[in-house]
Amino acid sequence: MKELLRPKLVERLERLKVENATRIVAAVLRHQQPDKANLPEHQGQSISLPTIEPAVDPVDGDQLLTDLAATFEKYVFLPKHASTALALAVVMAHTHDIQTISPMIAVVSPEPECGKTTLLLVGKAVMPRALLNADITKATLFRMIEKYHPSLLVDEADSIFKDNDDLRSVFNASHVRKSAVVPRTVGDHHEPQLFSTWCPKWLALIGKLPPTLEGRSIIIRMRRRTWKDQVERLRQDRIDDELYPLARQAARWAKDHLNQLKNADPSLPEDLGDRARDNWRPLVAIADAAGGDWPRKARAAALALSRRSTDDESDGIMLLADLQKVFRPDASGKPVKSLPTVAILRRLTSPDMEDRPWSEYRYGREPITAHQLSRLLRPFGVHHRKVRFADGTAWCYQYDDLKEAFRRYVPGPPSPNWNTGTQRINTGDSRARKWNGVPDSGETKGAKTQPCSSVPDPEGGQGALFRVKRRVRRWRRPATRSAA
């Protein structure tokens, strides 16, 4: 009760412009016992999480997982392989105490009414100590996990993560068992204590997860069903009783296989990244222990659900992929050595990249700027340089500075279709020479590019480019003939 009164008293004293309000309130509450007669009668309800008694008879793992997957498909329209991951995740929740990695299940959709809440209701009915809610604070989260060790299902997670870095950090800390704690101070004397964040977590949200959570999650991408996609309507008042026998079977199978799963080290597909391998290792171990066709199905689901789409790329990775196209090889097969910033910006916002965000990157309305380009490339160790051409100087990006980032962050080799001949960048004037050192017919051949540090940066190289264009126009201007 003291902790509830403290912020209100501090706020009231600060309104009265009392100095050291926090210290005064702390001193008063430290020596004052609460008057129980003045406390409100209704202080909420105590948390009571249902326990699941394991089934009496042994359970066949193959049949258990098949029934779990069929249950999700019965009530929810799911993408391919999603029911496999969900069935394995339910069993993992029953074996969570012996796991070393705890991947979150993230159920995401582009719009409402795609079945996310229904999926969480089905999961809640078959998971141990399940708690489903749509609003949770940081202080409540780690205290509740420490005390109850629930299976936490959070609906509308996009709203709780918005501008809430502290809550995100608690979820981030729950991925690996050894580091699944957060330090907090408690009591009147602010004693530091460690609180556990280790529990199964399922999240449902519209849009995208924060990047740090996305790497720690197995993502189920929901879609709104059509009239052709038939599922059975779920009765919320009956689903817990209906699925309780299945939950008991999951508890019994998990109890019988704890030692086997604790020491499991399953083989995983080589195409999985390091974080995806960590996330899928406990699920594939369960599939191997269950037998039947589940080892194959689990690995197929791991590959399918871990495949990243272009929508999942960060802006920096997306920019590197597009810059690799911009620096495509010329007729000699060698990449373009240097390109001015202004030329790169024109290429990124050209019609052939209309499916990319660069034309509306600034405030969602204006093209990407030279400063934004520099800021996106800076974390990869890429910086622009002053480069001297035959006709002037400009701020440029060089291929040699980018190729290491291309190799490490852009998946796959460059497309052979990029070798399309001489690179030509539209500078807004068809008469201007091209910026790759290869002249058009009738133009003077450009000299090799050299770094230059003596010319100021005129807004990303635009001033230098305009001077070069002016020189070219003067060189091409025909001689004036005298009147006859």
C-alpha positions, 0 to 999 in steps of 0.5 A: 500500500505504501508503494501505491501512496508514494507517487500520489503524495509526491505529485501532490507536494510537487504541485504545492512547490514543496522542495525535496518532496520525494525525501519527505514522503519516503521519511513519512512512510518509513515510520508510519503504519497504514491504517487498515480501517481507511483502506479501500475494500476492493483491491482486485482479485488474487491471481489463481492459475489453473494447474493441469494434472497429468493423465493416468495412462502413458501417451503416444507423442506422435498422436499427441502432437497430431491432435494438438495440431488438428485442434489449432487447425479446427478453430483457426485459419493458419498459414502452412506449417504454423500448426506444427510449430504451435503443437510443438510450442504447447509441449515445450511449455510443459517442459519449460523448466528443463529448457535452456532457450525459450523462444517466444511465439509471435502471432502477427497480422497486418490487420485486425480480425485475422484469428490472433485472439482465437489462437491464444484462447486455444493455446491457453486451454492446453498450456500449464498455468496459462494467463491471458491478458491484453495489458501488462506493465513492467513492474507487474511482469517480472514480479508475476513471473517470479511468483507464479511462473505462468505461461504468459499469453499477451494479446494486443502486444503492439500497444504495450510495446509502443514507446516502452523500452523498459518492458521490451528489455524484460522480454528480451532478457527472457530468451536464455535461461542463464540470463533470464533475470532482471535486477530491481530494488525493493523495500523501503531500503531499496535492496537490490534483488534479482527477479526471474523472467523465465516463462513461456511467452506467446504474443499477438499483435498487429504489424511488426515486432520490435527487431530485438524481439523478432530475433527471439521469436518464432513468427506465425503470420496470420491472414484474414480468412475468406468465405472459402476458409472454413473453421469451427466457431470457438465457444470461449465458455466451453473451450477450457473444459473441451481441451482439458483432456488434451492438456492432461495428455501433454502434461503426462508425455512431458513428464515422461520425457523430461530426462530425454529432452534435457540431454537432447541435441538434435541435428538442425538444417544448415540453412538456419541462422544461428538465432533460428537454430537456437529457437528451434532446437527445443521444438525439434528435440520434442519432435524427435522424441515423439517420432512418426513423421514429426522429425521431418515436419518440424525441420520443414516448419523451421525452414519455412517459418524462419525464412525472412521476407523483404518486409522483415529487413531493416532499412540498412540491409534494404539499402545495401541490397539496393546499392549493390544493384546501383553499383552493378558491373559495367561492360568490362565486368567490373563494378563501378568504382565511385558514384556521387551521392546525388547520383545514388539518390536519383537512382534510389528514387527512380521509377525502377525502384518504385517498390522500395521506400526511398521515394517517400522515406523522409516523413513518408512523403519526401525522397531520402536525403544525403544525410539519411543515406549517410546515417543508414550506412554509418553503422556498417563502417561506410562513409562518403568521400571527396573524389576528384573527377576530370571535370570536378570534385564531388562527394561519393561512395566507393565500391571498395568501402561497400563490398565488405558490407555487401558480402556480410549482410546482403544474402546470395551472390549478385544477380547475373542480370546486373551485368547490363553494360555501361552504367549510366546515372541520370543526373537530370541533364541528358548532355552531362557526361556519365559518372563511371569514367566511361564516356559516351561517343563524342565526349572526352574520356574521364580521368581515374577517380582520386580521393580529394580532401580540399573541397568543401561538401556542397550538400552531398556533392550537388554543387560539384555536379552542377559545376561539371554540368556547366562546363560540359554545356560550355564545351558542347555549345556551338560556335556563334556564326556571324550574320551573312 
